[in-house]
Structure formats: structure tokens, C-alpha cells
Amino acid sequence: MSDERLLALEELRSWTRAREYWDRAVEYLKLARAASDPDLQSRFVAIARHYRMLADAEERSAEHKGAERRSPNEVQQ
């Protein structure tokens, strides 16, 4: 498999992971809304926040990989 195809595959995997993390964040926010215990609500919100951070990181990674694949000489490290 060519380097460009490998980079495209890695980019796609990053976008997929980002989507999965966003979905998990939404799930935990729903759990927080449904929970009656304020401590449990806080825990669920904290978990959702972590998943959002992971999703953001994966999106940045995917964007970087896409830029690298499209123009390898123009990507800043």
C-alpha cells in the first residue's frame, strides 16, 4: 500500500475515533441529565468532558494527517 493510501487510512481512522468519542460524550451527558444524585451527575459530566477532549484531539490529528497527505511540503511540524 502506498504512503498516501496509508495516510488516508490513518486520517479516516482518526475521524472515526473522533466520532465515537463524540457519541460517548453525548451518552454520558444523557446519563448525567437522568441521574438524580448530584455527585453522579458531576462524574458523568466529567467523563463526558474527557471524551470531548479526546474527540477534539482526534479531529486535530485527522486534520493534520489530511493536510500532510494533500501537501507534504507545506505542513508545519
PyMOL Python script that loads the backbone (N, CA, C, O; Angstrom):
from pymol import cmd

cmd.read_pdbstr("""\
ATOM      1  N   MET A   1       0.847  -1.175   0.000  1.00  0.00           N
ATOM      2  CA  MET A   1       0.000   0.000   0.000  1.00  0.00           C
ATOM      3  C   MET A   1       0.891   1.236   0.000  1.00  0.00           C
ATOM      4  O   MET A   1       1.898   1.279   0.706  1.00  0.00           O
ATOM      5  N   SER A   2       0.525   2.231  -0.784  1.00  0.00           N
ATOM      6  CA  SER A   2       1.348   3.432  -0.898  1.00  0.00           C
ATOM      7  C   SER A   2       1.280   4.269   0.379  1.00  0.00           C
ATOM      8  O   SER A   2       0.367   4.128   1.192  1.00  0.00           O
ATOM      9  N   ASP A   3       2.276   5.144   0.526  1.00  0.00           N
ATOM     10  CA  ASP A   3       2.314   6.029   1.689  1.00  0.00           C
ATOM     11  C   ASP A   3       1.068   6.920   1.734  1.00  0.00           C
ATOM     12  O   ASP A   3       0.506   7.159   2.803  1.00  0.00           O
ATOM     13  N   GLU A   4       0.646   7.407   0.569  1.00  0.00           N
ATOM     14  CA  GLU A   4      -0.527   8.283   0.521  1.00  0.00           C
ATOM     15  C   GLU A   4      -1.777   7.535   0.970  1.00  0.00           C
ATOM     16  O   GLU A   4      -2.612   8.090   1.685  1.00  0.00           O
ATOM     17  N   ARG A   5      -1.907   6.286   0.556  1.00  0.00           N
ATOM     18  CA  ARG A   5      -3.071   5.493   0.961  1.00  0.00           C
ATOM     19  C   ARG A   5      -3.033   5.195   2.463  1.00  0.00           C
ATOM     20  O   ARG A   5      -4.066   5.209   3.133  1.00  0.00           O
ATOM     21  N   LEU A   6      -1.839   4.927   2.979  1.00  0.00           N
ATOM     22  CA  LEU A   6      -1.709   4.694   4.421  1.00  0.00           C
ATOM     23  C   LEU A   6      -2.093   5.939   5.214  1.00  0.00           C
ATOM     24  O   LEU A   6      -2.784   5.849   6.229  1.00  0.00           O
ATOM     25  N   LEU A   7      -1.638   7.107   4.745  1.00  0.00           N
ATOM     26  CA  LEU A   7      -2.008   8.352   5.422  1.00  0.00           C
ATOM     27  C   LEU A   7      -3.515   8.588   5.345  1.00  0.00           C
ATOM     28  O   LEU A   7      -4.126   9.045   6.311  1.00  0.00           O
ATOM     29  N   ALA A   8      -4.107   8.279   4.203  1.00  0.00           N
ATOM     30  CA  ALA A   8      -5.554   8.441   4.059  1.00  0.00           C
ATOM     31  C   ALA A   8      -6.296   7.509   5.011  1.00  0.00           C
ATOM     32  O   ALA A   8      -7.297   7.898   5.613  1.00  0.00           O
ATOM     33  N   LEU A   9      -5.808   6.291   5.146  1.00  0.00           N
ATOM     34  CA  LEU A   9      -6.427   5.325   6.060  1.00  0.00           C
ATOM     35  C   LEU A   9      -6.288   5.776   7.510  1.00  0.00           C
ATOM     36  O   LEU A   9      -7.238   5.674   8.286  1.00  0.00           O
ATOM     37  N   GLU A  10      -5.116   6.271   7.874  1.00  0.00           N
ATOM     38  CA  GLU A  10      -4.907   6.785   9.232  1.00  0.00           C
ATOM     39  C   GLU A  10      -5.813   7.982   9.502  1.00  0.00           C
ATOM     40  O   GLU A  10      -6.357   8.112  10.598  1.00  0.00           O
ATOM     41  N   GLU A  11      -5.975   8.848   8.518  1.00  0.00           N
ATOM     42  CA  GLU A  11      -6.857  10.000   8.672  1.00  0.00           C
ATOM     43  C   GLU A  11      -8.298   9.536   8.899  1.00  0.00           C
ATOM     44  O   GLU A  11      -8.989  10.046   9.781  1.00  0.00           O
ATOM     45  N   LEU A  12      -8.733   8.585   8.112  1.00  0.00           N
ATOM     46  CA  LEU A  12     -10.091   8.060   8.256  1.00  0.00           C
ATOM     47  C   LEU A  12     -10.300   7.426   9.626  1.00  0.00           C
ATOM     48  O   LEU A  12     -11.347   7.606  10.247  1.00  0.00           O
ATOM     49  N   ARG A  13      -9.313   6.693  10.086  1.00  0.00           N
ATOM     50  CA  ARG A  13      -9.410   6.081  11.422  1.00  0.00           C
ATOM     51  C   ARG A  13      -9.503   7.148  12.516  1.00  0.00           C
ATOM     52  O   ARG A  13     -10.243   6.978  13.485  1.00  0.00           O
ATOM     53  N   SER A  14      -8.767   8.229  12.367  1.00  0.00           N
ATOM     54  CA  SER A  14      -8.841   9.314  13.348  1.00  0.00           C
ATOM     55  C   SER A  14     -10.222   9.953  13.346  1.00  0.00           C
ATOM     56  O   SER A  14     -10.777  10.225  14.411  1.00  0.00           O
ATOM     57  N   TRP A  15     -10.789  10.197  12.160  1.00  0.00           N
ATOM     58  CA  TRP A  15     -12.138  10.763  12.095  1.00  0.00           C
ATOM     59  C   TRP A  15     -13.155   9.808  12.721  1.00  0.00           C
ATOM     60  O   TRP A  15     -14.086  10.244  13.398  1.00  0.00           O
ATOM     61  N   THR A  16     -12.975   8.513  12.493  1.00  0.00           N
ATOM     62  CA  THR A  16     -13.886   7.523  13.071  1.00  0.00           C
ATOM     63  C   THR A  16     -13.795   7.517  14.592  1.00  0.00           C
ATOM     64  O   THR A  16     -14.817   7.493  15.278  1.00  0.00           O
ATOM     65  N   ARG A  17     -12.573   7.538  15.119  1.00  0.00           N
ATOM     66  CA  ARG A  17     -12.400   7.583  16.576  1.00  0.00           C
ATOM     67  C   ARG A  17     -13.008   8.860  17.151  1.00  0.00           C
ATOM     68  O   ARG A  17     -13.647   8.825  18.203  1.00  0.00           O
ATOM     69  N   ALA A  18     -12.813   9.982  16.468  1.00  0.00           N
ATOM     70  CA  ALA A  18     -13.384  11.243  16.938  1.00  0.00           C
ATOM     71  C   ALA A  18     -14.900  11.139  17.034  1.00  0.00           C
ATOM     72  O   ALA A  18     -15.488  11.562  18.029  1.00  0.00           O
ATOM     73  N   ARG A  19     -15.535  10.582  16.015  1.00  0.00           N
ATOM     74  CA  ARG A  19     -16.990  10.422  16.020  1.00  0.00           C
ATOM     75  C   ARG A  19     -17.434   9.537  17.177  1.00  0.00           C
ATOM     76  O   ARG A  19     -18.425   9.829  17.846  1.00  0.00           O
ATOM     77  N   GLU A  20     -16.690   8.447  17.411  1.00  0.00           N
ATOM     78  CA  GLU A  20     -17.022   7.548  18.516  1.00  0.00           C
ATOM     79  C   GLU A  20     -16.889   8.262  19.867  1.00  0.00           C
ATOM     80  O   GLU A  20     -17.714   8.066  20.759  1.00  0.00           O
ATOM     81  N   TYR A  21     -15.860   9.079  20.012  1.00  0.00           N
ATOM     82  CA  TYR A  21     -15.682   9.822  21.261  1.00  0.00           C
ATOM     83  C   TYR A  21     -16.803  10.843  21.460  1.00  0.00           C
ATOM     84  O   TYR A  21     -17.298  11.007  22.576  1.00  0.00           O
ATOM     85  N   TRP A  22     -17.207  11.530  20.387  1.00  0.00           N
ATOM     86  CA  TRP A  22     -18.323  12.468  20.498  1.00  0.00           C
ATOM     87  C   TRP A  22     -19.590  11.734  20.920  1.00  0.00           C
ATOM     88  O   TRP A  22     -20.340  12.217  21.769  1.00  0.00           O
ATOM     89  N   ASP A  23     -19.825  10.568  20.327  1.00  0.00           N
ATOM     90  CA  ASP A  23     -21.011   9.783  20.683  1.00  0.00           C
ATOM     91  C   ASP A  23     -20.991   9.390  22.157  1.00  0.00           C
ATOM     92  O   ASP A  23     -22.014   9.460  22.838  1.00  0.00           O
ATOM     93  N   ARG A  24     -19.825   8.977  22.645  1.00  0.00           N
ATOM     94  CA  ARG A  24     -19.709   8.609  24.063  1.00  0.00           C
ATOM     95  C   ARG A  24     -19.947   9.811  24.962  1.00  0.00           C
ATOM     96  O   ARG A  24     -20.585   9.687  26.008  1.00  0.00           O
ATOM     97  N   ALA A  25     -19.444  10.969  24.568  1.00  0.00           N
ATOM     98  CA  ALA A  25     -19.669  12.181  25.353  1.00  0.00           C
ATOM     99  C   ALA A  25     -21.164  12.470  25.470  1.00  0.00           C
ATOM    100  O   ALA A  25     -21.657  12.810  26.545  1.00  0.00           O
ATOM    101  N   VAL A  26     -21.873  12.331  24.365  1.00  0.00           N
ATOM    102  CA  VAL A  26     -23.319  12.564  24.381  1.00  0.00           C
ATOM    103  C   VAL A  26     -24.012  11.558  25.293  1.00  0.00           C
ATOM    104  O   VAL A  26     -24.922  11.918  26.039  1.00  0.00           O
ATOM    105  N   GLU A  27     -23.584  10.295  25.236  1.00  0.00           N
ATOM    106  CA  GLU A  27     -24.173   9.268  26.102  1.00  0.00           C
ATOM    107  C   GLU A  27     -24.018   9.635  27.581  1.00  0.00           C
ATOM    108  O   GLU A  27     -24.963   9.512  28.360  1.00  0.00           O
ATOM    109  N   TYR A  28     -22.833  10.083  27.955  1.00  0.00           N
ATOM    110  CA  TYR A  28     -22.597  10.423  29.361  1.00  0.00           C
ATOM    111  C   TYR A  28     -23.350  11.684  29.780  1.00  0.00           C
ATOM    112  O   TYR A  28     -23.771  11.799  30.931  1.00  0.00           O
ATOM    113  N   LEU A  29     -23.521  12.620  28.866  1.00  0.00           N
ATOM    114  CA  LEU A  29     -24.328  13.800  29.200  1.00  0.00           C
ATOM    115  C   LEU A  29     -25.789  13.408  29.412  1.00  0.00           C
ATOM    116  O   LEU A  29     -26.458  13.963  30.284  1.00  0.00           O
ATOM    117  N   LYS A  30     -26.283  12.465  28.629  1.00  0.00           N
ATOM    118  CA  LYS A  30     -27.648  11.969  28.828  1.00  0.00           C
ATOM    119  C   LYS A  30     -27.778  11.270  30.175  1.00  0.00           C
ATOM    120  O   LYS A  30     -28.773  11.441  30.879  1.00  0.00           O
ATOM    121  N   LEU A  31     -26.769  10.484  30.527  1.00  0.00           N
ATOM    122  CA  LEU A  31     -26.778   9.830  31.837  1.00  0.00           C
ATOM    123  C   LEU A  31     -26.773  10.864  32.959  1.00  0.00           C
ATOM    124  O   LEU A  31     -27.452  10.697  33.972  1.00  0.00           O
ATOM    125  N   ALA A  32     -26.003  11.932  32.770  1.00  0.00           N
ATOM    126  CA  ALA A  32     -25.947  12.984  33.789  1.00  0.00           C
ATOM    127  C   ALA A  32     -27.308  13.639  33.968  1.00  0.00           C
ATOM    128  O   ALA A  32     -27.730  13.913  35.092  1.00  0.00           O
ATOM    129  N   ARG A  33     -27.987  13.887  32.866  1.00  0.00           N
ATOM    130  CA  ARG A  33     -29.315  14.512  32.955  1.00  0.00           C
ATOM    131  C   ARG A  33     -30.313  13.605  33.657  1.00  0.00           C
ATOM    132  O   ARG A  33     -31.204  14.081  34.360  1.00  0.00           O
ATOM    133  N   ALA A  34     -30.166  12.303  33.468  1.00  0.00           N
ATOM    134  CA  ALA A  34     -31.119  11.345  34.040  1.00  0.00           C
ATOM    135  C   ALA A  34     -30.820  11.011  35.500  1.00  0.00           C
ATOM    136  O   ALA A  34     -31.695  10.535  36.222  1.00  0.00           O
ATOM    137  N   ALA A  35     -29.590  11.260  35.932  1.00  0.00           N
ATOM    138  CA  ALA A  35     -29.194  10.897  37.299  1.00  0.00           C
ATOM    139  C   ALA A  35     -29.797  11.872  38.304  1.00  0.00           C
ATOM    140  O   ALA A  35     -29.841  13.081  38.073  1.00  0.00           O
ATOM    141  N   SER A  36     -30.256  11.324  39.414  1.00  0.00           N
ATOM    142  CA  SER A  36     -30.824  12.181  40.457  1.00  0.00           C
ATOM    143  C   SER A  36     -29.777  12.602  41.494  1.00  0.00           C
ATOM    144  O   SER A  36     -29.947  13.610  42.180  1.00  0.00           O
ATOM    145  N   ASP A  37     -28.713  11.839  41.602  1.00  0.00           N
ATOM    146  CA  ASP A  37     -27.650  12.134  42.563  1.00  0.00           C
ATOM    147  C   ASP A  37     -26.691  13.181  41.969  1.00  0.00           C
ATOM    148  O   ASP A  37     -26.087  12.932  40.925  1.00  0.00           O
ATOM    149  N   PRO A  38     -26.546  14.336  42.613  1.00  0.00           N
ATOM    150  CA  PRO A  38     -25.657  15.379  42.093  1.00  0.00           C
ATOM    151  C   PRO A  38     -24.202  14.930  41.926  1.00  0.00           C
ATOM    152  O   PRO A  38     -23.524  15.356  40.991  1.00  0.00           O
ATOM    153  N   ASP A  39     -23.718  14.064  42.837  1.00  0.00           N
ATOM    154  CA  ASP A  39     -22.343  13.566  42.695  1.00  0.00           C
ATOM    155  C   ASP A  39     -22.202  12.714  41.442  1.00  0.00           C
ATOM    156  O   ASP A  39     -21.207  12.813  40.724  1.00  0.00           O
ATOM    157  N   LEU A  40     -23.191  11.885  41.186  1.00  0.00           N
ATOM    158  CA  LEU A  40     -23.171  11.047  39.989  1.00  0.00           C
ATOM    159  C   LEU A  40     -23.280  11.912  38.736  1.00  0.00           C
ATOM    160  O   LEU A  40     -22.612  11.646  37.737  1.00  0.00           O
ATOM    161  N   GLN A  41     -24.108  12.933  38.786  1.00  0.00           N
ATOM    162  CA  GLN A  41     -24.212  13.857  37.659  1.00  0.00           C
ATOM    163  C   GLN A  41     -22.854  14.476  37.348  1.00  0.00           C
ATOM    164  O   GLN A  41     -22.443  14.549  36.190  1.00  0.00           O
ATOM    165  N   SER A  42     -22.170  14.916  38.386  1.00  0.00           N
ATOM    166  CA  SER A  42     -20.843  15.534  38.211  1.00  0.00           C
ATOM    167  C   SER A  42     -19.853  14.564  37.602  1.00  0.00           C
ATOM    168  O   SER A  42     -19.073  14.939  36.726  1.00  0.00           O
ATOM    169  N   ARG A  43     -19.876  13.332  38.052  1.00  0.00           N
ATOM    170  CA  ARG A  43     -18.966  12.318  37.495  1.00  0.00           C
ATOM    171  C   ARG A  43     -19.245  12.093  36.018  1.00  0.00           C
ATOM    172  O   ARG A  43     -18.321  12.034  35.206  1.00  0.00           O
ATOM    173  N   PHE A  44     -20.533  11.968  35.670  1.00  0.00           N
ATOM    174  CA  PHE A  44     -20.889  11.751  34.265  1.00  0.00           C
ATOM    175  C   PHE A  44     -20.477  12.942  33.398  1.00  0.00           C
ATOM    176  O   PHE A  44     -19.998  12.760  32.278  1.00  0.00           O
ATOM    177  N   VAL A  45     -20.661  14.147  33.907  1.00  0.00           N
ATOM    178  CA  VAL A  45     -20.261  15.334  33.151  1.00  0.00           C
ATOM    179  C   VAL A  45     -18.739  15.355  32.974  1.00  0.00           C
ATOM    180  O   VAL A  45     -18.242  15.708  31.905  1.00  0.00           O
ATOM    181  N   ALA A  46     -18.011  14.981  34.013  1.00  0.00           N
ATOM    182  CA  ALA A  46     -16.542  14.941  33.921  1.00  0.00           C
ATOM    183  C   ALA A  46     -16.096  13.914  32.882  1.00  0.00           C
ATOM    184  O   ALA A  46     -15.175  14.174  32.107  1.00  0.00           O
ATOM    185  N   ILE A  47     -16.743  12.756  32.862  1.00  0.00           N
ATOM    186  CA  ILE A  47     -16.407  11.727  31.875  1.00  0.00           C
ATOM    187  C   ILE A  47     -16.710  12.245  30.471  1.00  0.00           C
ATOM    188  O   ILE A  47     -15.913  12.058  29.551  1.00  0.00           O
ATOM    189  N   ALA A  48     -17.865  12.898  30.308  1.00  0.00           N
ATOM    190  CA  ALA A  48     -18.227  13.465  29.005  1.00  0.00           C
ATOM    191  C   ALA A  48     -17.190  14.489  28.558  1.00  0.00           C
ATOM    192  O   ALA A  48     -16.826  14.542  27.383  1.00  0.00           O
ATOM    193  N   ARG A  49     -16.720  15.296  29.493  1.00  0.00           N
ATOM    194  CA  ARG A  49     -15.706  16.304  29.174  1.00  0.00           C
ATOM    195  C   ARG A  49     -14.422  15.634  28.669  1.00  0.00           C
ATOM    196  O   ARG A  49     -13.799  16.119  27.725  1.00  0.00           O
ATOM    197  N   HIS A  50     -14.033  14.535  29.290  1.00  0.00           N
ATOM    198  CA  HIS A  50     -12.833  13.813  28.847  1.00  0.00           C
ATOM    199  C   HIS A  50     -13.018  13.253  27.437  1.00  0.00           C
ATOM    200  O   HIS A  50     -12.107  13.322  26.611  1.00  0.00           O
ATOM    201  N   TYR A  51     -14.192  12.702  27.169  1.00  0.00           N
ATOM    202  CA  TYR A  51     -14.453  12.193  25.818  1.00  0.00           C
ATOM    203  C   TYR A  51     -14.430  13.325  24.790  1.00  0.00           C
ATOM    204  O   TYR A  51     -13.964  13.134  23.667  1.00  0.00           O
ATOM    205  N   ARG A  52     -14.928  14.495  25.169  1.00  0.00           N
ATOM    206  CA  ARG A  52     -14.877  15.638  24.255  1.00  0.00           C
ATOM    207  C   ARG A  52     -13.438  16.038  23.972  1.00  0.00           C
ATOM    208  O   ARG A  52     -13.099  16.380  22.839  1.00  0.00           O
ATOM    209  N   MET A  53     -12.596  15.996  24.988  1.00  0.00           N
ATOM    210  CA  MET A  53     -11.186  16.325  24.801  1.00  0.00           C
ATOM    211  C   MET A  53     -10.521  15.323  23.857  1.00  0.00           C
ATOM    212  O   MET A  53      -9.736  15.707  22.990  1.00  0.00           O
ATOM    213  N   LEU A  54     -10.837  14.039  24.030  1.00  0.00           N
ATOM    214  CA  LEU A  54     -10.301  13.014  23.136  1.00  0.00           C
ATOM    215  C   LEU A  54     -10.785  13.239  21.706  1.00  0.00           C
ATOM    216  O   LEU A  54     -10.010  13.119  20.757  1.00  0.00           O
ATOM    217  N   ALA A  55     -12.062  13.564  21.557  1.00  0.00           N
ATOM    218  CA  ALA A  55     -12.614  13.817  20.218  1.00  0.00           C
ATOM    219  C   ALA A  55     -11.910  14.997  19.559  1.00  0.00           C
ATOM    220  O   ALA A  55     -11.559  14.933  18.381  1.00  0.00           O
ATOM    221  N   ASP A  56     -11.705  16.063  20.304  1.00  0.00           N
ATOM    222  CA  ASP A  56     -11.002  17.230  19.768  1.00  0.00           C
ATOM    223  C   ASP A  56      -9.587  16.869  19.318  1.00  0.00           C
ATOM    224  O   ASP A  56      -9.137  17.289  18.252  1.00  0.00           O
ATOM    225  N   ALA A  57      -8.899  16.092  20.136  1.00  0.00           N
ATOM    226  CA  ALA A  57      -7.531  15.685  19.792  1.00  0.00           C
ATOM    227  C   ALA A  57      -7.509  14.831  18.535  1.00  0.00           C
ATOM    228  O   ALA A  57      -6.638  15.003  17.682  1.00  0.00           O
ATOM    229  N   GLU A  58      -8.461  13.910  18.411  1.00  0.00           N
ATOM    230  CA  GLU A  58      -8.517  13.064  17.212  1.00  0.00           C
ATOM    231  C   GLU A  58      -8.849  13.893  15.978  1.00  0.00           C
ATOM    232  O   GLU A  58      -8.312  13.637  14.900  1.00  0.00           O
ATOM    233  N   GLU A  59      -9.725  14.882  16.122  1.00  0.00           N
ATOM    234  CA  GLU A  59     -10.046  15.744  14.986  1.00  0.00           C
ATOM    235  C   GLU A  59      -8.826  16.537  14.535  1.00  0.00           C
ATOM    236  O   GLU A  59      -8.571  16.667  13.337  1.00  0.00           O
ATOM    237  N   ARG A  60      -8.069  17.068  15.500  1.00  0.00           N
ATOM    238  CA  ARG A  60      -6.840  17.789  15.142  1.00  0.00           C
ATOM    239  C   ARG A  60      -5.854  16.866  14.446  1.00  0.00           C
ATOM    240  O   ARG A  60      -5.205  17.254  13.475  1.00  0.00           O
ATOM    241  N   SER A  61      -5.746  15.642  14.950  1.00  0.00           N
ATOM    242  CA  SER A  61      -4.847  14.667  14.336  1.00  0.00           C
ATOM    243  C   SER A  61      -5.287  14.349  12.903  1.00  0.00           C
ATOM    244  O   SER A  61      -4.461  14.286  11.992  1.00  0.00           O
ATOM    245  N   ALA A  62      -6.583  14.153  12.715  1.00  0.00           N
ATOM    246  CA  ALA A  62      -7.099  13.846  11.381  1.00  0.00           C
ATOM    247  C   ALA A  62      -6.845  15.012  10.425  1.00  0.00           C
ATOM    248  O   ALA A  62      -6.447  14.805   9.279  1.00  0.00           O
ATOM    249  N   GLU A  63      -7.074  16.227  10.897  1.00  0.00           N
ATOM    250  CA  GLU A  63      -6.837  17.402  10.054  1.00  0.00           C
ATOM    251  C   GLU A  63      -5.367  17.514   9.666  1.00  0.00           C
ATOM    252  O   GLU A  63      -5.037  17.844   8.527  1.00  0.00           O
ATOM    253  N   HIS A  64      -4.492  17.236  10.625  1.00  0.00           N
ATOM    254  CA  HIS A  64      -3.052  17.289  10.348  1.00  0.00           C
ATOM    255  C   HIS A  64      -2.667  16.219   9.328  1.00  0.00           C
ATOM    256  O   HIS A  64      -1.922  16.491   8.387  1.00  0.00           O
ATOM    257  N   LYS A  65      -3.180  14.999   9.521  1.00  0.00           N
ATOM    258  CA  LYS A  65      -2.869  13.921   8.577  1.00  0.00           C
ATOM    259  C   LYS A  65      -3.398  14.238   7.186  1.00  0.00           C
ATOM    260  O   LYS A  65      -2.736  13.945   6.190  1.00  0.00           O
ATOM    261  N   GLY A  66      -4.574  14.830   7.108  1.00  0.00           N
ATOM    262  CA  GLY A  66      -5.135  15.202   5.813  1.00  0.00           C
ATOM    263  C   GLY A  66      -4.297  16.260   5.128  1.00  0.00           C
ATOM    264  O   GLY A  66      -4.036  16.171   3.928  1.00  0.00           O
ATOM    265  N   ALA A  67      -3.871  17.266   5.884  1.00  0.00           N
ATOM    266  CA  ALA A  67      -3.029  18.319   5.322  1.00  0.00           C
ATOM    267  C   ALA A  67      -1.693  17.746   4.869  1.00  0.00           C
ATOM    268  O   ALA A  67      -1.174  18.117   3.817  1.00  0.00           O
ATOM    269  N   GLU A  68      -1.145  16.846   5.664  1.00  0.00           N
ATOM    270  CA  GLU A  68       0.141  16.215   5.315  1.00  0.00           C
ATOM    271  C   GLU A  68       0.003  15.393   4.035  1.00  0.00           C
ATOM    272  O   GLU A  68       0.887  15.403   3.179  1.00  0.00           O
ATOM    273  N   ARG A  69      -1.100  14.692   3.920  1.00  0.00           N
ATOM    274  CA  ARG A  69      -1.329  13.850   2.743  1.00  0.00           C
ATOM    275  C   ARG A  69      -1.520  14.705   1.486  1.00  0.00           C
ATOM    276  O   ARG A  69      -1.021  14.357   0.415  1.00  0.00           O
ATOM    277  N   ARG A  70      -2.241  15.822   1.617  1.00  0.00           N
ATOM    278  CA  ARG A  70      -2.523  16.662   0.462  1.00  0.00           C
ATOM    279  C   ARG A  70      -1.322  17.468   0.021  1.00  0.00           C
ATOM    280  O   ARG A  70      -1.113  17.650  -1.178  1.00  0.00           O
ATOM    281  N   SER A  71      -0.530  17.955   0.955  1.00  0.00           N
ATOM    282  CA  SER A  71       0.632  18.781   0.603  1.00  0.00           C
ATOM    283  C   SER A  71       1.745  18.546   1.611  1.00  0.00           C
ATOM    284  O   SER A  71       1.926  19.352   2.524  1.00  0.00           O
ATOM    285  N   PRO A  72       2.485  17.474   1.469  1.00  0.00           N
ATOM    286  CA  PRO A  72       3.505  17.106   2.465  1.00  0.00           C
ATOM    287  C   PRO A  72       4.585  18.175   2.674  1.00  0.00           C
ATOM    288  O   PRO A  72       5.168  18.235   3.756  1.00  0.00           O
ATOM    289  N   ASN A  73       4.867  19.010   1.684  1.00  0.00           N
ATOM    290  CA  ASN A  73       5.928  20.020   1.821  1.00  0.00           C
ATOM    291  C   ASN A  73       5.447  21.254   2.550  1.00  0.00           C
ATOM    292  O   ASN A  73       6.273  22.070   2.960  1.00  0.00           O
ATOM    293  N   GLU A  74       4.130  21.430   2.734  1.00  0.00           N
ATOM    294  CA  GLU A  74       3.599  22.651   3.322  1.00  0.00           C
ATOM    295  C   GLU A  74       3.180  22.473   4.781  1.00  0.00           C
ATOM    296  O   GLU A  74       2.841  23.459   5.436  1.00  0.00           O
ATOM    297  N   VAL A  75       3.191  21.247   5.311  1.00  0.00           N
ATOM    298  CA  VAL A  75       2.750  21.009   6.680  1.00  0.00           C
ATOM    299  C   VAL A  75       3.828  21.457   7.642  1.00  0.00           C
ATOM    300  O   VAL A  75       4.998  21.101   7.500  1.00  0.00           O
ATOM    301  N   GLN A  76       3.413  22.255   8.635  1.00  0.00           N
ATOM    302  CA  GLN A  76       4.342  22.696   9.657  1.00  0.00           C
ATOM    303  C   GLN A  76       4.309  21.719  10.813  1.00  0.00           C
ATOM    304  O   GLN A  76       3.234  21.352  11.286  1.00  0.00           O
ATOM    305  N   GLN A  77       5.448  21.304  11.263  1.00  0.00           N
ATOM    306  CA  GLN A  77       5.544  20.340  12.371  1.00  0.00           C
ATOM    307  C   GLN A  77       5.376  21.031  13.686  1.00  0.00           C
ATOM    308  O   GLN A  77       5.426  20.386  14.733  1.00  0.00           O
TER     309      GLN A  77
END
""", "prot")
cmd.dss("prot")
cmd.show_as("cartoon", "prot")
cmd.util.cbc("prot")
cmd.orient("prot")
